[in-house]
Amino acid sequence: MGSEQLLLPDRSATGCPDHHDRYKFELVGTTFTGHNVNGPLFVTTVAGDGAVNLDFKSSGGASLEISGNAKTRDLEIFDSKFACRYKIVPKR
């Protein structure tokens, strides 16, 4: 699924950009992968119910965390350096 990230201002520090990089996520069985325009970012195994909580590096080197549920597509990305939290919104 292609996606956009929308800032969650009530759960983020002041001054966060309104959006973050675009990502593509794919869940096949329990294998969850994330890519951006520069290529693969991570491959991980999620719990049978889809739960995921993973630290990874963006292609630019930012420390990010993705958490939520890969099956339901209820996911968030957190940028720990700037304390910015984004809701992942699937694009069709």
Secondary structure, DSSP 8 states (H G I E B T S, - for coil): -EEEEEE-GGGS-TT--SB---EEEEEETTEEEEEETTEEEEEEE--TT-EEEEEEE-TT--EEEEEEETTTTEEEEEETTTTEEEEEEEE-
